[in-house]
Amino acid sequence: MHKKNSTLLIALVVSLGGFLFGFDASVISGVTRFIKPQFALNDIQLGWVVSSPSFSAMFAMLVAGSISDRFGRKKILIGVALLYAMSAFWSAYAYGYADLVIARMLGGAAFGAALVLAPAYIAEISPAAIRGKMVSVQQLNIVLGFSAAYFSNYFLQNQLGNGALTNENVWRWMFGIEFFPAILYFILMFWVPESPRWLFAHGKRTEAIAVLKTLHGDNAAVEEAREIEKNLEEHPNTGRTPIKALFHKKLRFVLMVGLVVGVLQQITGVNAIYFYATAIFEQSGIGSNAAFAQAVWVGIINVVFTLVAMALIDQMGRKPLLLIGIAGIAICTAITAWGFHQAVYRLPAEKITALEGVDQEKLRSVAGITYHKDLEFKNALKVTLGEQEYAKYEGDLIKASIQMNPILILVGILGFVAFFAISLGPVMWVMLSELFPNRIRGLAISAIGFINSFVSWLVQFVFPWELSSFGNAFTYLVYSGFATLGFFILLRILPETKGKSLEEIEYELVK
């Protein structure tokens, strides 16, 4: 097998953890409608079932790197695969609320560790010329996992009533399907070699050189071994890396860059888009069915432009892709904000009779009144109908009342996804795997991964409150502002790491 193909195959196997993350994160979207009545969950309990993996993932990210520095990338990734399988099996057979939360937290621990370790491992086995593309395989697998879960849920829901599938057990199949790729991941990880840089750092020189020869050929292996050993001589491995090592004055610059990119990836609102896509499109007045159809395009655009990023990252470089992507995100969120700002709401009396199920007599008190802000319109209807009644029919009421150009929202959201997929999505993990010296790479990626995951959780948590408190237009304007600020910061501080060995990057940025 060609050496480059061998590296790609190993990267594909290792990044299966990303596929499982994408699947695990999105499969819950099809499960909630079944488990809420079956387990009599209140809103807080349902929210905890949905978000519990993100909670445990934060802490897994914090410790995964340092544990892998001690025991090896391969061993921990094998454990990750086992946790995925256990989580899927336990979730499928859960018979209560606490059961399900614990099972899903196991899965969260797995994907938190996988998101940190897979990019680090792939960077350590890849030659400099294709390292960006190899690490980006992780992001591609994540978006494929999202798509696979949506398709799986759609297929199983359409099989309800055919044979053994019922409302009581279909959600168990949705969870259970993940068990099979998880077991495949577990088996394949035994075939994957240990990271050669980790082997050198732990005195296993013969084994490390054998891995380098398998991956890159004899000549390249000798040269790479020389660079790694020279680096280790200057910075010998002393066992567990203390957290205070991150704050050494020589690491301040790369730590600052990593933190800025890690926070920027989430604070620009990506998970507000991914997790609330259908609701966002529904706010443009196109109706529930059309909103679901448009949300499908989010997944398609994500996959297509992730492939574009993989093709460009080692040719254009990390910095141009990030700057182009962040500029595009700023523009697209501004377009979305402008689209919602232009919206006018007026519920004609003749359309009230078409709204089935809602209290039409109450609605007549607001018929014909023009509202120029979404908050004014929504608050008036909430007072008229009550909070729960309004929430139940929100999509139909907006569709009947809104006057705006929904194409602006579609262009803004899909443009955001496209620009994110060529930049902050894959490039962040590539840069984190490159910026830090070998001796603290695992710890550094863990620390920044923890902060990245926390900001992600925060964005998801406050998004509904933002919409209710400030309205659609202002919310997207805030995201545009964060992206604009991030563009100018990165324009000034972001280094280019394209085509350089990890040791070269360390000499330039740290020493």
Buried (B, 14 or more C-beta within 10 A) or exposed (E): EEBBEBBBBBBBBBBBBBBBBBBBBBBBBBBBEBBBEEBEBEEEBBEBBBBBBBBBBBBBBBBBBBBBBBEBBBBBBBBBBBBBBBBBBBBBEBEEBEBBBBBBBBBBBBBBBBBBBBBBBBBBBBBBEBBBBBBBBBBBBBBBBBBBBBEBBEEBBEEEEEEEBEEEBBBBBBBBBBBEBBBBBBEBBEEBBBBBBBBBBBEBBEBBBBBBBBBBBEEBBEEBBEBBBEBBEEBEBEEEBEEEBBEEEEBEBBBEBBBBBBBBBBBBBBBBBBBBBBBBBBBBBBBBEBBEEBBBBBBEBBBBBBBEBBEBBBEBBBBBBBBBBBBBBBBBBBBBBBBBBEBBBBBEEEBBEEBEEBEBEBBEEBBEEEBEBBBBBBBBBBEBBEEEBBEBBBBBBBBBBBEBEBEBBBBBBBBBBBBBBBBBBBBBBBBBBBBBBBBBBBBBBBBBBBBBBBBBBEBBEEBEEBBEEEBBBBBBBBBBBBBBBBBEBBEEEBBEBBBBBBBEBBBEBBE
